[in-house]
Amino acid sequence: MRQPILSVHGAALPVAPEANHLILVNAPREEALPAEEAFTEAREWLDRLHSRMMQGPDETLHAGMTALHGGLIKRRRQWSPEVWKRFCQELARKHPMRPFLHQCPFTRHAFERPRGYAGDAALIDYLYMDHAADELHAGREIYRYMHGQPSARSVRERRELLARMMDETAGRRPDGRVLSVACGHLREAESSRAVAERRLQELIAFDQDPVSLAEISRLHPGGVVRPVCGSVRSLLAGKAAFQDLDFAYSAGLYDYLSDSVAARLTGLLFQMLRPGGRLLVANFAVHPPETGYMEAFMDWWLTYRDEDGMRDLLAETPLEQVDNVRLFRDSQDNVIYLEVTRR
């Protein structure tokens, strides 16, 4: 029998059924090699793999990427966080494998951070769209491999879920108001019939990046979409606030927030809902199979959470105002969603 979700105060919250429920079992760490010995073994492994991938046809390159992903995540799980961080900074970053992999535009973009951080809207567009035809052989095949990975599929599934929830909101309320926090390029709006048919009163696209907001303005001129420039800090400080929302969500922001900031932001967004409104927060789970590759060769570090970590986001949400809480995972078991409905 499933147990109710408990708040930090011990009060039970009503819980809807969980989709794709997965119980996480953490395997014990294997006996770790001394760091220098481990690094020597890892360097020799990368040398051999790099040599094969440099000369091989498409099939060899794809097999090499599979071996690389598997070897990296295995070492990440075996080593201490300190040893893994050293490996990423001192070995992987300086190894010839890095420039080889950076022929892939997706991998290179994250590492170079043209907008100041790894997971910008342009990077996510590489997962939404297929730019493989624009690249040369090695870069094309590495990119194709990354585009087909479970985390990439999770990002595309997340976009479609958000579009459906926008449409559901419009179905419930013809004057529905929606807020997207850290909206990026707001690609989910391009899949929403409610946005296309202007069946929402307003979709507020909130982001700190003016380049992203300019792209949104170009794609949605004079419609229901209203771009607003602002940061998480401005929300927390009360300098940016919204009210009477029917659906508020944040798709990728929480992957970068500390627990305390994430809990505070969740409470603030919940208070912006009107009765019956829903808040949806997404976060990558611990640890997708691409995590080792992302950290070692993309310098892309996320804050991963499990179901307990997602429940903890309700620490600053007034439980007496909560009507329903739902936790569920996507079809890839990579992204956990927390949905909270206001009473």
HELIX and SHEET records of a PDB file:
HELIX    1   1 ALA A   35  GLN A   55  1                                  21    
HELIX    2   2 ASP A   58  GLN A   78  1                                  21    
HELIX    3   3 PRO A   81  ARG A   86  1                                   6    
HELIX    4   4 PHE A   87  LEU A   91  3                                   5    
HELIX    5   5 ALA A   92  LYS A   94  5                                   3    
HELIX    6   6 MET A   97  LEU A  101  1                                   5    
HELIX    7   7 PRO A  105  GLU A  112  1                                   8    
HELIX    8   8 ALA A  121  TYR A  128  1                                   8    
HELIX    9   9 ALA A  132  ASP A  134  5                                   3    
HELIX   10  10 HIS A  137  HIS A  147  1                                  11    
HELIX   11  11 PRO A  150  ARG A  172  1                                  23    
HELIX   12  12 ARG A  187  SER A  191  5                                   5    
HELIX   13  13 ARG A  193  ALA A  196  1                                   4    
HELIX   14  14 PRO A  210  LEU A  219  1                                  10    
HELIX   15  15 VAL A  232  LEU A  236  1                                   5    
HELIX   16  16 LEU A  253  TYR A  256  5                                   4    
HELIX   17  17 ASP A  259  GLN A  271  1                                  13    
HELIX   18  18 THR A  291  PHE A  297  1                                   7    
HELIX   19  19 GLU A  307  ARG A  311  1                                   5    
HELIX   20  20 ASP A  312  GLU A  316  5                                   5    
HELIX   21  21 LEU A  319  GLN A  321  5                                   3    
SHEET    1   A 2 ILE A   5  LEU A   6  0                                        
SHEET    2   A 2 ALA A  12  LEU A  13 -1                                        
SHEET    1   B 7 VAL A 225  CYS A 229  0                                        
SHEET    2   B 7 GLU A 202  ASP A 207  1                                        
SHEET    3   B 7 ARG A 177  VAL A 181  1                                        
SHEET    4   B 7 LEU A 245  SER A 250  1                                        
SHEET    5   B 7 LEU A 273  PHE A 284  1                                        
SHEET    6   B 7 VAL A 335  ARG A 342 -1                                        
SHEET    7   B 7 VAL A 322  ARG A 329 -1                                        
END                                                                             
